[in-house]
Amino acid sequence: MVRDIADEITSLRNQPLEALAARYKEVFGVNDAPSSNKVFLWRKIAYRLQEQEFGSLSPKAKDRLAFLIEQYDPINNKALRPTVTSTEKETAALPSLRDKRLPIPGTIIRKNYKGQEIRVKVLEKGFEYNGKVYRTLTAIAQELTGAHWNGYSFFNL
């Protein structure tokens, strides 16, 4: 059975959008596919097929996952924006001054540039590259290339 599902998922990857939309409707029992993005539909179908075959996560695992996302969501940097509850109203302690495109401090940003792997560590305030602290990614990109680059573009953030 495992091989059948793997083969089906692999074959779906090369299907046209119309076939994926039809398969999505069949697998999820809905009238319309939620998207016209092939990769999105393929991933959703693949997950659902595996879920039907092997079962989904236990309620305990789902609760733990929800807790971890709430606590440490790297996309929205929620770990950096604690909430304060006062008079039954939950609000952010301080508005975050960090750019939301940046990963949380401690993350290593990697980029291959001219055959060399560049490793930049994100700090609370700034970035560390080759033992030196920089204020911006743009400064690091400029040092590496000798030209002015937008740091976010250079590091694909």
Sine and cosine of phi, psi and omega as CSV:
sin_phi,cos_phi,sin_psi,cos_psi,sin_omega,cos_omega
0.00,0.00,-0.65,0.76,-0.03,-1.00
-0.86,0.51,-0.67,0.74,-0.01,-1.00
-0.91,0.41,-0.60,0.80,0.02,-1.00
-0.89,0.46,-0.70,0.72,0.00,-1.00
-0.92,0.39,-0.69,0.73,0.02,-1.00
-0.87,0.49,-0.67,0.74,0.03,-1.00
-0.90,0.43,-0.67,0.75,0.01,-1.00
-0.90,0.43,-0.68,0.73,0.01,-1.00
-0.89,0.45,-0.67,0.74,0.03,-1.00
-0.90,0.44,-0.67,0.74,-0.01,-1.00
-0.93,0.36,-0.52,0.85,0.03,-1.00
-0.91,0.42,-0.49,0.87,-0.06,-1.00
-0.84,0.54,-0.54,0.84,-0.06,-1.00
-0.99,-0.14,0.10,0.99,-0.02,-1.00
-0.97,0.24,0.50,-0.87,0.08,-1.00
-0.94,0.35,0.27,-0.96,-0.05,-1.00
-0.82,0.57,-0.66,0.75,-0.04,-1.00
-0.88,0.47,-0.66,0.75,0.01,-1.00
-0.92,0.39,-0.64,0.77,0.03,-1.00
-0.91,0.41,-0.66,0.75,0.02,-1.00
-0.89,0.46,-0.67,0.74,0.01,-1.00
-0.90,0.43,-0.68,0.74,0.00,-1.00
-0.92,0.40,-0.62,0.79,0.05,-1.00
-0.86,0.50,-0.75,0.67,0.00,-1.00
-0.85,0.53,-0.66,0.76,-0.01,-1.00
-0.92,0.39,-0.73,0.68,-0.08,-1.00
-0.94,0.35,-0.64,0.77,-0.06,-1.00
-1.00,-0.09,-0.17,0.99,0.02,-1.00
0.92,0.40,0.65,0.76,0.01,-1.00
-0.87,-0.49,0.21,-0.98,-0.02,-1.00
-1.00,0.07,-0.49,0.87,-0.03,-1.00
-0.71,-0.70,0.56,-0.83,0.12,-0.99
-0.97,0.24,0.59,-0.81,-0.09,-1.00
-0.97,0.23,-0.14,0.99,-0.10,-1.00
-0.47,-0.88,0.30,-0.95,0.11,-0.99
-0.92,-0.39,0.41,0.91,0.04,-1.00
-0.99,-0.14,0.89,-0.46,-0.08,-1.00
-0.87,0.50,-0.71,0.71,-0.04,-1.00
-0.90,0.44,-0.68,0.73,0.02,-1.00
-0.86,0.51,-0.77,0.64,-0.02,-1.00
-0.88,0.47,-0.69,0.72,-0.02,-1.00
-0.87,0.49,-0.71,0.71,-0.01,-1.00
-0.91,0.42,-0.69,0.72,0.00,-1.00
-0.89,0.45,-0.68,0.73,0.01,-1.00
-0.90,0.43,-0.71,0.70,-0.01,-1.00
-0.86,0.51,-0.71,0.70,0.00,-1.00
-0.89,0.45,-0.70,0.71,-0.05,-1.00
-0.90,0.43,-0.65,0.76,0.03,-1.00
-0.88,0.47,-0.68,0.73,0.02,-1.00
-0.92,0.39,-0.62,0.79,0.02,-1.00
-0.89,0.45,-0.65,0.76,0.02,-1.00
-0.92,0.39,-0.60,0.80,-0.04,-1.00
-0.97,0.23,-0.71,0.70,-0.16,-0.99
-0.95,-0.32,-0.12,0.99,-0.04,-1.00
1.00,-0.03,0.30,-0.95,-0.03,-1.00
-0.99,-0.13,-0.08,-1.00,0.02,-1.00
-0.92,0.38,0.50,-0.87,0.05,-1.00
-0.94,0.35,0.38,-0.93,0.04,-1.00
-0.84,0.54,-0.58,0.81,0.02,-1.00
-0.91,0.42,-0.67,0.74,0.02,-1.00
-0.92,0.39,-0.62,0.78,0.03,-1.00
-0.90,0.43,-0.66,0.75,0.03,-1.00
-0.90,0.44,-0.68,0.73,0.00,-1.00
-0.90,0.43,-0.66,0.75,0.03,-1.00
-0.89,0.46,-0.69,0.72,0.04,-1.00
-0.88,0.48,-0.66,0.75,0.03,-1.00
-0.88,0.47,-0.73,0.68,-0.02,-1.00
-0.90,0.44,-0.63,0.77,0.05,-1.00
-0.90,0.44,-0.70,0.71,0.01,-1.00
-0.89,0.46,-0.64,0.76,-0.08,-1.00
-0.98,0.20,-0.67,0.74,-0.19,-0.98
-0.79,-0.62,0.48,0.88,-0.04,-1.00
-0.84,0.54,0.96,-0.28,-0.05,-1.00
-0.94,0.34,-0.40,0.92,-0.02,-1.00
-0.94,0.33,-0.71,0.71,-0.05,-1.00
-0.98,-0.18,0.06,1.00,0.02,-1.00
0.79,0.61,0.65,0.76,-0.04,-1.00
-0.91,0.42,-0.44,0.90,0.02,-1.00
-0.91,0.41,-0.40,0.92,-0.01,-1.00
-1.00,-0.03,-0.16,0.99,-0.03,-1.00
-0.85,-0.53,0.98,0.20,-0.02,-1.00
-0.91,0.41,0.41,-0.91,0.03,-1.00
-0.96,-0.27,0.46,-0.89,0.00,-1.00
-0.84,-0.54,0.73,-0.68,0.04,-1.00
-0.97,-0.24,0.86,-0.51,0.06,-1.00
-0.63,-0.78,0.75,-0.66,-0.04,-1.00
0.74,0.67,0.78,0.62,0.08,-1.00
0.89,0.46,0.28,0.96,0.01,-1.00
-0.83,-0.55,0.79,-0.61,-0.03,-1.00
-0.99,-0.12,0.82,-0.57,0.00,-1.00
-0.69,-0.73,0.30,-0.95,0.05,-1.00
-0.94,0.34,0.63,-0.77,-0.02,-1.00
-0.89,0.46,-0.80,0.60,0.05,-1.00
-0.63,-0.78,0.60,-0.80,0.08,-1.00
-0.90,0.44,0.68,-0.74,-0.04,-1.00
-0.95,0.30,0.76,-0.65,0.05,-1.00
-1.00,-0.01,-0.13,0.99,0.01,-1.00
-0.97,0.22,0.58,-0.82,0.05,-1.00
-0.94,0.35,0.73,-0.69,-0.07,-1.00
-0.93,0.36,-0.24,0.97,0.04,-1.00
-0.97,0.23,-0.30,0.95,-0.05,-1.00
-0.99,0.16,0.65,-0.76,0.13,-0.99
-0.94,0.33,0.19,-0.98,-0.03,-1.00
-0.93,0.37,0.45,-0.89,0.01,-1.00
-0.83,0.56,0.62,-0.78,-0.03,-1.00
0.98,-0.20,-0.28,0.96,0.01,-1.00
-0.95,0.32,0.60,-0.80,0.07,-1.00
-0.98,-0.22,0.84,-0.54,0.08,-1.00
-1.00,-0.06,0.80,-0.60,-0.02,-1.00
-0.89,-0.46,0.61,-0.80,0.05,-1.00
-0.50,-0.87,0.68,-0.73,0.13,-0.99
-1.00,-0.02,0.83,-0.56,-0.02,-1.00
-0.70,-0.72,0.89,-0.45,-0.01,-1.00
0.79,0.62,0.72,0.69,0.06,-1.00
0.98,0.22,0.07,1.00,-0.02,-1.00
-0.89,-0.45,0.68,-0.73,0.05,-1.00
-1.00,0.08,0.85,-0.52,0.04,-1.00
-1.00,-0.09,0.77,-0.64,0.01,-1.00
-0.83,-0.56,0.89,-0.46,-0.01,-1.00
-0.87,-0.49,0.79,-0.62,0.02,-1.00
-0.99,-0.10,0.77,-0.64,0.04,-1.00
-0.99,0.17,0.81,-0.59,0.04,-1.00
-0.96,-0.28,0.14,-0.99,0.05,-1.00
-0.86,0.52,-0.69,0.73,0.06,-1.00
-0.74,-0.68,1.00,-0.07,0.05,-1.00
0.91,-0.41,-0.29,-0.96,-0.09,-1.00
-0.59,-0.81,0.55,-0.84,0.02,-1.00
-0.92,-0.39,0.80,-0.60,0.05,-1.00
-0.65,-0.76,0.81,-0.59,-0.01,-1.00
0.80,0.61,0.65,0.76,0.06,-1.00
0.98,0.21,0.04,1.00,-0.01,-1.00
-0.91,-0.41,0.62,-0.78,-0.01,-1.00
-1.00,-0.10,0.75,-0.66,0.02,-1.00
-0.89,-0.45,0.50,-0.87,0.00,-1.00
-0.98,0.22,-0.57,0.82,-0.07,-1.00
-0.70,-0.71,0.35,-0.94,0.12,-0.99
-0.93,0.36,-0.50,0.87,0.02,-1.00
-0.88,0.48,-0.64,0.77,0.01,-1.00
-0.89,0.45,-0.63,0.77,0.03,-1.00
-0.92,0.38,-0.71,0.70,0.00,-1.00
-0.87,0.49,-0.64,0.76,-0.01,-1.00
-0.92,0.39,-0.63,0.77,0.04,-1.00
-0.90,0.43,-0.63,0.78,-0.02,-1.00
-0.94,0.33,-0.67,0.74,-0.14,-0.99
-0.99,-0.14,-0.40,0.92,-0.09,-1.00
0.98,0.17,0.05,1.00,0.00,-1.00
-0.79,-0.62,0.31,-0.95,0.03,-1.00
-0.98,0.22,0.83,-0.55,0.04,-1.00
-0.78,-0.63,0.56,-0.83,0.21,-0.98
-0.95,0.32,0.82,-0.58,-0.07,-1.00
-0.87,0.49,-0.64,0.77,0.00,-1.00
-0.91,0.42,-0.65,0.76,0.01,-1.00
-0.93,0.37,-0.69,0.72,-0.03,-1.00
-0.87,0.50,-0.66,0.75,-0.02,-1.00
-1.00,-0.09,0.17,0.99,0.07,-1.00
0.84,0.55,0.72,0.69,0.04,-1.00
-0.98,-0.19,0.00,0.00,0.00,0.00
